[in-house]
Amino acid sequence: MTFYEFQPGDGTRYVLHTIPSEYGGILVINQESSLWRYHRGDCLKFLCGDFNEYTQRAIWDYMEALG
């Protein structure tokens, strides 16, 4: 499990926990309010919790920047 904390510059703050997914990709838990599955360069799929398009964009941009 890996832990990330970041602020994209728009006044929001994100705390992410990541875990390798059994089905490929990485599970991303956002502040215990939403769960996503990330596949580098391909997609960020919402799995459950509170959906927010701005959160989706922030997580996607951050994970892609990690390289």
mmCIF file as Biopython writes it, N, C-alpha, C and O atoms, coordinates in Angstrom:
data_model
#
loop_
_atom_site.group_PDB
_atom_site.id
_atom_site.type_symbol
_atom_site.label_atom_id
_atom_site.label_alt_id
_atom_site.label_comp_id
_atom_site.label_asym_id
_atom_site.label_entity_id
_atom_site.label_seq_id
_atom_site.pdbx_PDB_ins_code
_atom_site.Cartn_x
_atom_site.Cartn_y
_atom_site.Cartn_z
_atom_site.occupancy
_atom_site.B_iso_or_equiv
_atom_site.auth_seq_id
_atom_site.auth_asym_id
_atom_site.pdbx_PDB_model_num
ATOM 1   N N  . MET A ? 1  ? 0.850   -1.170 0.000   1.0 0.0 1  A 1 
ATOM 2   C CA . MET A ? 1  ? 0.000   0.000  0.000   1.0 0.0 1  A 1 
ATOM 3   C C  . MET A ? 1  ? 0.895   1.232  0.000   1.0 0.0 1  A 1 
ATOM 4   O O  . MET A ? 1  ? 1.899   1.295  0.710   1.0 0.0 1  A 1 
ATOM 5   N N  . THR A ? 2  ? 0.507   2.206  -0.813  1.0 0.0 2  A 1 
ATOM 6   C CA . THR A ? 2  ? 1.236   3.462  -0.896  1.0 0.0 2  A 1 
ATOM 7   C C  . THR A ? 2  ? 0.290   4.606  -0.556  1.0 0.0 2  A 1 
ATOM 8   O O  . THR A ? 2  ? -0.905  4.538  -0.844  1.0 0.0 2  A 1 
ATOM 9   N N  . PHE A ? 3  ? 0.818   5.637  0.045   1.0 0.0 3  A 1 
ATOM 10  C CA . PHE A ? 3  ? 0.050   6.780  0.500   1.0 0.0 3  A 1 
ATOM 11  C C  . PHE A ? 3  ? 0.524   8.028  -0.227  1.0 0.0 3  A 1 
ATOM 12  O O  . PHE A ? 3  ? 1.728   8.273  -0.314  1.0 0.0 3  A 1 
ATOM 13  N N  . TYR A ? 4  ? -0.412  8.825  -0.752  1.0 0.0 4  A 1 
ATOM 14  C CA . TYR A ? 4  ? -0.075  10.093 -1.408  1.0 0.0 4  A 1 
ATOM 15  C C  . TYR A ? 4  ? -0.983  11.179 -0.850  1.0 0.0 4  A 1 
ATOM 16  O O  . TYR A ? 4  ? -2.157  10.939 -0.565  1.0 0.0 4  A 1 
ATOM 17  N N  . GLU A ? 5  ? -0.432  12.362 -0.701  1.0 0.0 5  A 1 
ATOM 18  C CA . GLU A ? 5  ? -1.205  13.521 -0.286  1.0 0.0 5  A 1 
ATOM 19  C C  . GLU A ? 5  ? -0.793  14.664 -1.205  1.0 0.0 5  A 1 
ATOM 20  O O  . GLU A ? 5  ? 0.399   14.931 -1.360  1.0 0.0 5  A 1 
ATOM 21  N N  . PHE A ? 6  ? -1.776  15.351 -1.823  1.0 0.0 6  A 1 
ATOM 22  C CA . PHE A ? 6  ? -1.430  16.435 -2.736  1.0 0.0 6  A 1 
ATOM 23  C C  . PHE A ? 6  ? -2.550  17.467 -2.797  1.0 0.0 6  A 1 
ATOM 24  O O  . PHE A ? 6  ? -3.700  17.198 -2.447  1.0 0.0 6  A 1 
ATOM 25  N N  . GLN A ? 7  ? -2.171  18.657 -3.253  1.0 0.0 7  A 1 
ATOM 26  C CA . GLN A ? 7  ? -3.099  19.753 -3.480  1.0 0.0 7  A 1 
ATOM 27  C C  . GLN A ? 7  ? -2.876  20.237 -4.905  1.0 0.0 7  A 1 
ATOM 28  O O  . GLN A ? 7  ? -1.795  20.736 -5.216  1.0 0.0 7  A 1 
ATOM 29  N N  . PRO A ? 8  ? -3.881  20.102 -5.786  1.0 0.0 8  A 1 
ATOM 30  C CA . PRO A ? 8  ? -3.668  20.459 -7.183  1.0 0.0 8  A 1 
ATOM 31  C C  . PRO A ? 8  ? -3.629  21.963 -7.458  1.0 0.0 8  A 1 
ATOM 32  O O  . PRO A ? 8  ? -3.424  22.364 -8.603  1.0 0.0 8  A 1 
ATOM 33  N N  . GLY A ? 9  ? -3.819  22.800 -6.444  1.0 0.0 9  A 1 
ATOM 34  C CA . GLY A ? 9  ? -3.706  24.244 -6.650  1.0 0.0 9  A 1 
ATOM 35  C C  . GLY A ? 9  ? -5.031  24.970 -6.732  1.0 0.0 9  A 1 
ATOM 36  O O  . GLY A ? 9  ? -5.060  26.185 -6.929  1.0 0.0 9  A 1 
ATOM 37  N N  . ASP A ? 10 ? -6.130  24.247 -6.585  1.0 0.0 10 A 1 
ATOM 38  C CA . ASP A ? 10 ? -7.449  24.892 -6.660  1.0 0.0 10 A 1 
ATOM 39  C C  . ASP A ? 10 ? -8.130  24.961 -5.289  1.0 0.0 10 A 1 
ATOM 40  O O  . ASP A ? 10 ? -9.338  25.178 -5.200  1.0 0.0 10 A 1 
ATOM 41  N N  . GLY A ? 11 ? -7.348  24.777 -4.229  1.0 0.0 11 A 1 
ATOM 42  C CA . GLY A ? 11 ? -7.885  24.855 -2.875  1.0 0.0 11 A 1 
ATOM 43  C C  . GLY A ? 11 ? -8.352  23.523 -2.307  1.0 0.0 11 A 1 
ATOM 44  O O  . GLY A ? 11 ? -8.803  23.465 -1.163  1.0 0.0 11 A 1 
ATOM 45  N N  . THR A ? 12 ? -8.253  22.463 -3.082  1.0 0.0 12 A 1 
ATOM 46  C CA . THR A ? 12 ? -8.655  21.146 -2.590  1.0 0.0 12 A 1 
ATOM 47  C C  . THR A ? 12 ? -7.427  20.360 -2.150  1.0 0.0 12 A 1 
ATOM 48  O O  . THR A ? 12 ? -6.301  20.660 -2.548  1.0 0.0 12 A 1 
ATOM 49  N N  . ARG A ? 13 ? -7.664  19.359 -1.330  1.0 0.0 13 A 1 
ATOM 50  C CA . ARG A ? 13 ? -6.592  18.496 -0.837  1.0 0.0 13 A 1 
ATOM 51  C C  . ARG A ? 13 ? -7.057  17.056 -0.973  1.0 0.0 13 A 1 
ATOM 52  O O  . ARG A ? 13 ? -8.196  16.731 -0.638  1.0 0.0 13 A 1 
ATOM 53  N N  . TYR A ? 14 ? -6.186  16.202 -1.459  1.0 0.0 14 A 1 
ATOM 54  C CA . TYR A ? 14 ? -6.511  14.797 -1.659  1.0 0.0 14 A 1 
ATOM 55  C C  . TYR A ? 14 ? -5.553  13.921 -0.866  1.0 0.0 14 A 1 
ATOM 56  O O  . TYR A ? 14 ? -4.357  14.198 -0.778  1.0 0.0 14 A 1 
ATOM 57  N N  . VAL A ? 15 ? -6.103  12.859 -0.294  1.0 0.0 15 A 1 
ATOM 58  C CA . VAL A ? 15 ? -5.324  11.844 0.390   1.0 0.0 15 A 1 
ATOM 59  C C  . VAL A ? 15 ? -5.675  10.521 -0.284  1.0 0.0 15 A 1 
ATOM 60  O O  . VAL A ? 15 ? -6.818  10.070 -0.220  1.0 0.0 15 A 1 
ATOM 61  N N  . LEU A ? 16 ? -4.692  9.906  -0.926  1.0 0.0 16 A 1 
ATOM 62  C CA . LEU A ? 16 ? -4.921  8.676  -1.680  1.0 0.0 16 A 1 
ATOM 63  C C  . LEU A ? 16 ? -4.140  7.524  -1.068  1.0 0.0 16 A 1 
ATOM 64  O O  . LEU A ? 16 ? -2.997  7.685  -0.639  1.0 0.0 16 A 1 
ATOM 65  N N  . HIS A ? 17 ? -4.772  6.370  -1.036  1.0 0.0 17 A 1 
ATOM 66  C CA . HIS A ? 17 ? -4.109  5.118  -0.692  1.0 0.0 17 A 1 
ATOM 67  C C  . HIS A ? 17 ? -4.222  4.232  -1.928  1.0 0.0 17 A 1 
ATOM 68  O O  . HIS A ? 17 ? -5.312  4.085  -2.480  1.0 0.0 17 A 1 
ATOM 69  N N  . THR A ? 18 ? -3.131  3.648  -2.363  1.0 0.0 18 A 1 
ATOM 70  C CA . THR A ? 18 ? -3.152  2.804  -3.558  1.0 0.0 18 A 1 
ATOM 71  C C  . THR A ? 18 ? -2.730  1.387  -3.212  1.0 0.0 18 A 1 
ATOM 72  O O  . THR A ? 18 ? -1.862  1.160  -2.369  1.0 0.0 18 A 1 
ATOM 73  N N  . ILE A ? 19 ? -3.373  0.438  -3.893  1.0 0.0 19 A 1 
ATOM 74  C CA . ILE A ? 19 ? -3.127  -0.985 -3.688  1.0 0.0 19 A 1 
ATOM 75  C C  . ILE A ? 19 ? -3.166  -1.656 -5.063  1.0 0.0 19 A 1 
ATOM 76  O O  . ILE A ? 19 ? -4.073  -1.370 -5.844  1.0 0.0 19 A 1 
ATOM 77  N N  . PRO A ? 20 ? -2.221  -2.531 -5.384  1.0 0.0 20 A 1 
ATOM 78  C CA . PRO A ? 20 ? -2.306  -3.259 -6.653  1.0 0.0 20 A 1 
ATOM 79  C C  . PRO A ? 20 ? -3.620  -4.050 -6.714  1.0 0.0 20 A 1 
ATOM 80  O O  . PRO A ? 20 ? -4.008  -4.703 -5.745  1.0 0.0 20 A 1 
ATOM 81  N N  . SER A ? 21 ? -4.293  -3.981 -7.864  1.0 0.0 21 A 1 
ATOM 82  C CA . SER A ? 21 ? -5.552  -4.694 -8.035  1.0 0.0 21 A 1 
ATOM 83  C C  . SER A ? 21 ? -5.309  -6.112 -8.542  1.0 0.0 21 A 1 
ATOM 84  O O  . SER A ? 21 ? -4.457  -6.339 -9.401  1.0 0.0 21 A 1 
ATOM 85  N N  . GLU A ? 22 ? -6.043  -7.030 -8.018  1.0 0.0 22 A 1 
ATOM 86  C CA . GLU A ? 22 ? -5.971  -8.423 -8.441  1.0 0.0 22 A 1 
ATOM 87  C C  . GLU A ? 22 ? -6.337  -8.584 -9.920  1.0 0.0 22 A 1 
ATOM 88  O O  . GLU A ? 22 ? -5.899  -9.533 -10.571 1.0 0.0 22 A 1 
ATOM 89  N N  . TYR A ? 23 ? -7.141  -7.655 -10.446 1.0 0.0 23 A 1 
ATOM 90  C CA . TYR A ? 23 ? -7.617  -7.727 -11.830 1.0 0.0 23 A 1 
ATOM 91  C C  . TYR A ? 23 ? -6.842  -6.810 -12.765 1.0 0.0 23 A 1 
ATOM 92  O O  . TYR A ? 23 ? -7.301  -6.525 -13.871 1.0 0.0 23 A 1 
ATOM 93  N N  . GLY A ? 24 ? -5.687  -6.351 -12.338 1.0 0.0 24 A 1 
ATOM 94  C CA . GLY A ? 24 ? -4.883  -5.438 -13.137 1.0 0.0 24 A 1 
ATOM 95  C C  . GLY A ? 24 ? -5.131  -4.005 -12.709 1.0 0.0 24 A 1 
ATOM 96  O O  . GLY A ? 24 ? -6.201  -3.679 -12.194 1.0 0.0 24 A 1 
ATOM 97  N N  . GLY A ? 25 ? -4.165  -3.169 -12.918 1.0 0.0 25 A 1 
ATOM 98  C CA . GLY A ? 25 ? -4.288  -1.780 -12.522 1.0 0.0 25 A 1 
ATOM 99  C C  . GLY A ? 25 ? -4.014  -1.587 -11.042 1.0 0.0 25 A 1 
ATOM 100 O O  . GLY A ? 25 ? -3.447  -2.449 -10.371 1.0 0.0 25 A 1 
ATOM 101 N N  . ILE A ? 26 ? -4.432  -0.432 -10.557 1.0 0.0 26 A 1 
ATOM 102 C CA . ILE A ? 26 ? -4.203  -0.050 -9.168  1.0 0.0 26 A 1 
ATOM 103 C C  . ILE A ? 26 ? -5.511  0.446  -8.575  1.0 0.0 26 A 1 
ATOM 104 O O  . ILE A ? 26 ? -6.191  1.279  -9.174  1.0 0.0 26 A 1 
ATOM 105 N N  . LEU A ? 27 ? -5.865  -0.061 -7.400  1.0 0.0 27 A 1 
ATOM 106 C CA . LEU A ? 27 ? -7.027  0.459  -6.685  1.0 0.0 27 A 1 
ATOM 107 C C  . LEU A ? 27 ? -6.608  1.732  -5.972  1.0 0.0 27 A 1 
ATOM 108 O O  . LEU A ? 27 ? -5.571  1.774  -5.311  1.0 0.0 27 A 1 
ATOM 109 N N  . VAL A ? 28 ? -7.426  2.772  -6.111  1.0 0.0 28 A 1 
ATOM 110 C CA . VAL A ? 28 ? -7.138  4.067  -5.501  1.0 0.0 28 A 1 
ATOM 111 C C  . VAL A ? 28 ? -8.296  4.416  -4.567  1.0 0.0 28 A 1 
ATOM 112 O O  . VAL A ? 28 ? -9.438  4.551  -5.005  1.0 0.0 28 A 1 
ATOM 113 N N  . ILE A ? 29 ? -7.991  4.561  -3.286  1.0 0.0 29 A 1 
ATOM 114 C CA . ILE A ? 29 ? -8.981  4.961  -2.297  1.0 0.0 29 A 1 
ATOM 115 C C  . ILE A ? 29 ? -8.755  6.441  -2.021  1.0 0.0 29 A 1 
ATOM 116 O O  . ILE A ? 29 ? -7.670  6.850  -1.607  1.0 0.0 29 A 1 
ATOM 117 N N  . ASN A ? 30 ? -9.795  7.239  -2.255  1.0 0.0 30 A 1 
ATOM 118 C CA . ASN A ? 30 ? -9.701  8.679  -2.057  1.0 0.0 30 A 1 
ATOM 119 C C  . ASN A ? 30 ? -10.390 9.078  -0.762  1.0 0.0 30 A 1 
ATOM 120 O O  . ASN A ? 30 ? -11.617 9.031  -0.669  1.0 0.0 30 A 1 
ATOM 121 N N  . GLN A ? 31 ? -9.608  9.468  0.234   1.0 0.0 31 A 1 
ATOM 122 C CA . GLN A ? 31 ? -10.126 9.997  1.495   1.0 0.0 31 A 1 
ATOM 123 C C  . GLN A ? 31 ? -11.266 9.180  2.085   1.0 0.0 31 A 1 
ATOM 124 O O  . GLN A ? 31 ? -12.156 9.736  2.730   1.0 0.0 31 A 1 
ATOM 125 N N  . GLU A ? 32 ? -11.251 7.890  1.878   1.0 0.0 32 A 1 
ATOM 126 C CA . GLU A ? 32 ? -12.284 6.985  2.371   1.0 0.0 32 A 1 
ATOM 127 C C  . GLU A ? 32 ? -13.686 7.370  1.902   1.0 0.0 32 A 1 
ATOM 128 O O  . GLU A ? 32 ? -14.676 7.024  2.546   1.0 0.0 32 A 1 
ATOM 129 N N  . SER A ? 33 ? -13.769 8.095  0.769   1.0 0.0 33 A 1 
ATOM 130 C CA . SER A ? 33 ? -15.081 8.485  0.252   1.0 0.0 33 A 1 
ATOM 131 C C  . SER A ? 33 ? -15.364 7.923  -1.133  1.0 0.0 33 A 1 
ATOM 132 O O  . SER A ? 33 ? -16.518 7.894  -1.560  1.0 0.0 33 A 1 
ATOM 133 N N  . SER A ? 34 ? -14.332 7.476  -1.842  1.0 0.0 34 A 1 
ATOM 134 C CA . SER A ? 34 ? -14.555 6.872  -3.152  1.0 0.0 34 A 1 
ATOM 135 C C  . SER A ? 34 ? -13.439 5.893  -3.483  1.0 0.0 34 A 1 
ATOM 136 O O  . SER A ? 34 ? -12.318 5.997  -2.984  1.0 0.0 34 A 1 
ATOM 137 N N  . LEU A ? 35 ? -13.784 4.940  -4.340  1.0 0.0 35 A 1 
ATOM 138 C CA . LEU A ? 35 ? -12.845 3.905  -4.764  1.0 0.0 35 A 1 
ATOM 139 C C  . LEU A ? 35 ? -12.793 3.893  -6.282  1.0 0.0 35 A 1 
ATOM 140 O O  . LEU A ? 35 ? -13.827 3.923  -6.949  1.0 0.0 35 A 1 
ATOM 141 N N  . TRP A ? 36 ? -11.592 3.848  -6.820  1.0 0.0 36 A 1 
ATOM 142 C CA . TRP A ? 36 ? -11.353 3.890  -8.264  1.0 0.0 36 A 1 
ATOM 143 C C  . TRP A ? 36 ? -10.365 2.800  -8.637  1.0 0.0 36 A 1 
ATOM 144 O O  . TRP A ? 36 ? -9.593  2.340  -7.796  1.0 0.0 36 A 1 
ATOM 145 N N  . ARG A ? 37 ? -10.389 2.375  -9.935  1.0 0.0 37 A 1 
ATOM 146 C CA . ARG A ? 37 ? -9.343  1.488  -10.445 1.0 0.0 37 A 1 
ATOM 147 C C  . ARG A ? 37 ? -8.643  2.236  -11.573 1.0 0.0 37 A 1 
ATOM 148 O O  . ARG A ? 37 ? -9.272  2.667  -12.539 1.0 0.0 37 A 1 
ATOM 149 N N  . TYR A ? 38 ? -7.342  2.381  -11.430 1.0 0.0 38 A 1 
ATOM 150 C CA . TYR A ? 38 ? -6.525  3.158  -12.359 1.0 0.0 38 A 1 
ATOM 151 C C  . TYR A ? 38 ? -5.670  2.241  -13.219 1.0 0.0 38 A 1 
ATOM 152 O O  . TYR A ? 38 ? -5.030  1.316  -12.720 1.0 0.0 38 A 1 
ATOM 153 N N  . HIS A ? 39 ? -5.670  2.515  -14.526 1.0 0.0 39 A 1 
ATOM 154 C CA . HIS A ? 39 ? -4.798  1.827  -15.487 1.0 0.0 39 A 1 
ATOM 155 C C  . HIS A ? 39 ? -3.994  2.910  -16.202 1.0 0.0 39 A 1 
ATOM 156 O O  . HIS A ? 39 ? -4.545  3.709  -16.959 1.0 0.0 39 A 1 
ATOM 157 N N  . ARG A ? 40 ? -2.687  2.926  -15.954 1.0 0.0 40 A 1 
ATOM 158 C CA . ARG A ? 40 ? -1.813  3.967  -16.504 1.0 0.0 40 A 1 
ATOM 159 C C  . ARG A ? 40 ? -2.013  4.150  -18.008 1.0 0.0 40 A 1 
ATOM 160 O O  . ARG A ? 40 ? -1.982  3.194  -18.782 1.0 0.0 40 A 1 
ATOM 161 N N  . GLY A ? 41 ? -2.217  5.407  -18.392 1.0 0.0 41 A 1 
ATOM 162 C CA . GLY A ? 41 ? -2.351  5.762  -19.791 1.0 0.0 41 A 1 
ATOM 163 C C  . GLY A ? 41 ? -3.646  5.322  -20.442 1.0 0.0 41 A 1 
ATOM 164 O O  . GLY A ? 41 ? -3.835  5.553  -21.636 1.0 0.0 41 A 1 
ATOM 165 N N  . ASP A ? 42 ? -4.544  4.697  -19.697 1.0 0.0 42 A 1 
ATOM 166 C CA . ASP A ? 42 ? -5.761  4.153  -20.295 1.0 0.0 42 A 1 
ATOM 167 C C  . ASP A ? 42 ? -7.024  4.724  -19.666 1.0 0.0 42 A 1 
ATOM 168 O O  . ASP A ? 42 ? -7.791  5.409  -20.343 1.0 0.0 42 A 1 
ATOM 169 N N  . CYS A ? 43 ? -7.255  4.454  -18.375 1.0 0.0 43 A 1 
ATOM 170 C CA . CYS A ? 43 ? -8.514  4.901  -17.770 1.0 0.0 43 A 1 
ATOM 171 C C  . CYS A ? 43 ? -8.431  4.938  -16.252 1.0 0.0 43 A 1 
ATOM 172 O O  . CYS A ? 43 ? -7.554  4.338  -15.630 1.0 0.0 43 A 1 
ATOM 173 N N  . LEU A ? 44 ? -9.376  5.665  -15.688 1.0 0.0 44 A 1 
ATOM 174 C CA . LEU A ? 44 ? -9.612  5.694  -14.253 1.0 0.0 44 A 1 
ATOM 175 C C  . LEU A ? 44 ? -11.093 5.395  -14.082 1.0 0.0 44 A 1 
ATOM 176 O O  . LEU A ? 44 ? -11.939 6.237  -14.384 1.0 0.0 44 A 1 
ATOM 177 N N  . LYS A ? 45 ? -11.405 4.208  -13.600 1.0 0.0 45 A 1 
ATOM 178 C CA . LYS A ? 45 ? -12.789 3.757  -13.504 1.0 0.0 45 A 1 
ATOM 179 C C  . LYS A ? 45 ? -13.319 3.946  -12.089 1.0 0.0 45 A 1 
ATOM 180 O O  . LYS A ? 45 ? -12.699 3.503  -11.122 1.0 0.0 45 A 1 
ATOM 181 N N  . PHE A ? 46 ? -14.463 4.603  -11.974 1.0 0.0 46 A 1 
ATOM 182 C CA . PHE A ? 46 ? -15.129 4.783  -10.686 1.0 0.0 46 A 1 
ATOM 183 C C  . PHE A ? 46 ? -15.755 3.461  -10.281 1.0 0.0 46 A 1 
ATOM 184 O O  . PHE A ? 46 ? -16.465 2.844  -11.076 1.0 0.0 46 A 1 
ATOM 185 N N  . LEU A ? 47 ? -15.502 3.012  -9.049  1.0 0.0 47 A 1 
ATOM 186 C CA . LEU A ? 47 ? -16.043 1.743  -8.573  1.0 0.0 47 A 1 
ATOM 187 C C  . LEU A ? 47 ? -17.175 1.931  -7.567  1.0 0.0 47 A 1 
ATOM 188 O O  . LEU A ? 47 ? -18.216 1.286  -7.688  1.0 0.0 47 A 1 
ATOM 189 N N  . CYS A ? 48 ? -16.989 2.807  -6.573  1.0 0.0 48 A 1 
ATOM 190 C CA . CYS A ? 48 ? -18.061 3.041  -5.599  1.0 0.0 48 A 1 
ATOM 191 C C  . CYS A ? 48 ? -17.746 4.256  -4.743  1.0 0.0 48 A 1 
ATOM 192 O O  . CYS A ? 48 ? -16.621 4.756  -4.740  1.0 0.0 48 A 1 
ATOM 193 N N  . GLY A ? 49 ? -18.763 4.728  -4.011  1.0 0.0 49 A 1 
ATOM 194 C CA . GLY A ? 49 ? -18.610 5.875  -3.128  1.0 0.0 49 A 1 
ATOM 195 C C  . GLY A ? 49 ? -19.248 7.108  -3.716  1.0 0.0 49 A 1 
ATOM 196 O O  . GLY A ? 49 ? -20.256 7.025  -4.417  1.0 0.0 49 A 1 
ATOM 197 N N  . ASP A ? 50 ? -18.658 8.256  -3.428  1.0 0.0 50 A 1 
ATOM 198 C CA . ASP A ? 50 ? -19.171 9.536  -3.901  1.0 0.0 50 A 1 
ATOM 199 C C  . ASP A ? 50 ? -18.451 9.939  -5.180  1.0 0.0 50 A 1 
ATOM 200 O O  . ASP A ? 50 ? -17.254 10.227 -5.154  1.0 0.0 50 A 1 
ATOM 201 N N  . PHE A ? 51 ? -19.178 9.961  -6.310  1.0 0.0 51 A 1 
ATOM 202 C CA . PHE A ? 51 ? -18.564 10.348 -7.586  1.0 0.0 51 A 1 
ATOM 203 C C  . PHE A ? 51 ? -18.514 11.862 -7.698  1.0 0.0 51 A 1 
ATOM 204 O O  . PHE A ? 51 ? -19.475 12.559 -7.371  1.0 0.0 51 A 1 
ATOM 205 N N  . ASN A ? 52 ? -17.364 12.363 -8.171  1.0 0.0 52 A 1 
ATOM 206 C CA . ASN A ? 52 ? -17.181 13.785 -8.429  1.0 0.0 52 A 1 
ATOM 207 C C  . ASN A ? 52 ? -16.240 13.902 -9.619  1.0 0.0 52 A 1 
ATOM 208 O O  . ASN A ? 52 ? -15.133 13.363 -9.594  1.0 0.0 52 A 1 
ATOM 209 N N  . GLU A ? 53 ? -16.674 14.602 -10.659 1.0 0.0 53 A 1 
ATOM 210 C CA . GLU A ? 53 ? -15.857 14.695 -11.874 1.0 0.0 53 A 1 
ATOM 211 C C  . GLU A ? 53 ? -14.545 15.442 -11.637 1.0 0.0 53 A 1 
ATOM 212 O O  . GLU A ? 53 ? -13.551 15.159 -12.305 1.0 0.0 53 A 1 
ATOM 213 N N  . TYR A ? 54 ? -14.524 16.390 -10.696 1.0 0.0 54 A 1 
ATOM 214 C CA . TYR A ? 54 ? -13.296 17.122 -10.397 1.0 0.0 54 A 1 
ATOM 215 C C  . TYR A ? 54 ? -12.300 16.239 -9.655  1.0 0.0 54 A 1 
ATOM 216 O O  . TYR A ? 54 ? -11.093 16.327 -9.877  1.0 0.0 54 A 1 
ATOM 217 N N  . THR A ? 55 ? -12.814 15.392 -8.778  1.0 0.0 55 A 1 
ATOM 218 C CA . THR A ? 55 ? -11.968 14.420 -8.097  1.0 0.0 55 A 1 
ATOM 219 C C  . THR A ? 55 ? -11.382 13.448 -9.108  1.0 0.0 55 A 1 
ATOM 220 O O  . THR A ? 55 ? -10.197 13.120 -9.050  1.0 0.0 55 A 1 
ATOM 221 N N  . GLN A ? 56 ? -12.216 12.990 -10.036 1.0 0.0 56 A 1 
ATOM 222 C CA . GLN A ? 56 ? -11.752 12.071 -11.078 1.0 0.0 56 A 1 
ATOM 223 C C  . GLN A ? 56 ? -10.606 12.705 -11.866 1.0 0.0 56 A 1 
ATOM 224 O O  . GLN A ? 56 ? -9.582  12.063 -12.098 1.0 0.0 56 A 1 
ATOM 225 N N  . ARG A ? 57 ? -10.774 13.940 -12.269 1.0 0.0 57 A 1 
ATOM 226 C CA . ARG A ? 57 ? -9.743  14.619 -13.054 1.0 0.0 57 A 1 
ATOM 227 C C  . ARG A ? 57 ? -8.458  14.803 -12.231 1.0 0.0 57 A 1 
ATOM 228 O O  . ARG A ? 57 ? -7.358  14.604 -12.746 1.0 0.0 57 A 1 
ATOM 229 N N  . ALA A ? 58 ? -8.599  15.182 -10.954 1.0 0.0 58 A 1 
ATOM 230 C CA . ALA A ? 58 ? -7.424  15.399 -10.102 1.0 0.0 58 A 1 
ATOM 231 C C  . ALA A ? 58 ? -6.653  14.099 -9.879  1.0 0.0 58 A 1 
ATOM 232 O O  . ALA A ? 58 ? -5.424  14.084 -9.942  1.0 0.0 58 A 1 
ATOM 233 N N  . ILE A ? 59 ? -7.377  13.009 -9.617  1.0 0.0 59 A 1 
ATOM 234 C CA . ILE A ? 59 ? -6.713  11.713 -9.403  1.0 0.0 59 A 1 
ATOM 235 C C  . ILE A ? 59 ? -6.014  11.271 -10.687 1.0 0.0 59 A 1 
ATOM 236 O O  . ILE A ? 59 ? -4.856  10.854 -10.658 1.0 0.0 59 A 1 
ATOM 237 N N  . TRP A ? 60 ? -6.723  11.363 -11.809 1.0 0.0 60 A 1 
ATOM 238 C CA . TRP A ? 60 ? -6.138  10.967 -13.098 1.0 0.0 60 A 1 
ATOM 239 C C  . TRP A ? 60 ? -4.852  11.750 -13.386 1.0 0.0 60 A 1 
ATOM 240 O O  . TRP A ? 60 ? -3.820  11.159 -13.704 1.0 0.0 60 A 1 
ATOM 241 N N  . ASP A ? 61 ? -4.917  13.078 -13.272 1.0 0.0 61 A 1 
ATOM 242 C CA . ASP A ? 61 ? -3.751  13.905 -13.563 1.0 0.0 61 A 1 
ATOM 243 C C  . ASP A ? 61 ? -2.585  13.566 -12.634 1.0 0.0 61 A 1 
ATOM 244 O O  . ASP A ? 61 ? -1.440  13.486 -13.078 1.0 0.0 61 A 1 
ATOM 245 N N  . TYR A ? 62 ? -2.874  13.369 -11.354 1.0 0.0 62 A 1 
ATOM 246 C CA . TYR A ? 62 ? -1.820  13.070 -10.389 1.0 0.0 62 A 1 
ATOM 247 C C  . TYR A ? 62 ? -1.165  11.718 -10.663 1.0 0.0 62 A 1 
ATOM 248 O O  . TYR A ? 62 ? 0.060   11.601 -10.685 1.0 0.0 62 A 1 
ATOM 249 N N  . MET A ? 63 ? -1.988  10.716 -10.868 1.0 0.0 63 A 1 
ATOM 250 C CA . MET A ? 63 ? -1.452  9.366  -11.117 1.0 0.0 63 A 1 
ATOM 251 C C  . MET A ? 63 ? -0.651  9.315  -12.421 1.0 0.0 63 A 1 
ATOM 252 O O  . MET A ? 63 ? 0.381   8.648  -12.483 1.0 0.0 63 A 1 
ATOM 253 N N  . GLU A ? 64 ? -1.107  9.999  -13.442 1.0 0.0 64 A 1 
ATOM 254 C CA . GLU A ? 64 ? -0.369  10.035 -14.707 1.0 0.0 64 A 1 
ATOM 255 C C  . GLU A ? 64 ? 0.970   10.751 -14.544 1.0 0.0 64 A 1 
ATOM 256 O O  . GLU A ? 64 ? 1.963   10.373 -15.167 1.0 0.0 64 A 1 
ATOM 257 N N  . ALA A ? 65 ? 0.993   11.785 -13.706 1.0 0.0 65 A 1 
ATOM 258 C CA . ALA A ? 65 ? 2.230   12.554 -13.501 1.0 0.0 65 A 1 
ATOM 259 C C  . ALA A ? 65 ? 3.270   11.757 -12.709 1.0 0.0 65 A 1 
ATOM 260 O O  . ALA A ? 65 ? 4.465   12.040 -12.790 1.0 0.0 65 A 1 
ATOM 261 N N  . LEU A ? 66 ? 2.816   10.763 -11.946 1.0 0.0 66 A 1 
ATOM 262 C CA . LEU A ? 66 ? 3.758   9.960  -11.170 1.0 0.0 66 A 1 
ATOM 263 C C  . LEU A ? 66 ? 4.706   9.168  -12.076 1.0 0.0 66 A 1 
ATOM 264 O O  . LEU A ? 66 ? 5.832   8.842  -11.699 1.0 0.0 66 A 1 
ATOM 265 N N  . GLY A ? 67 ? 4.209   8.867  -13.290 1.0 0.0 67 A 1 
ATOM 266 C CA . GLY A ? 67 ? 5.029   8.175  -14.283 1.0 0.0 67 A 1 
ATOM 267 C C  . GLY A ? 67 ? 5.493   6.868  -13.838 1.0 0.0 67 A 1 
ATOM 268 O O  . GLY A ? 67 ? 6.194   6.176  -14.577 1.0 0.0 67 A 1 
#
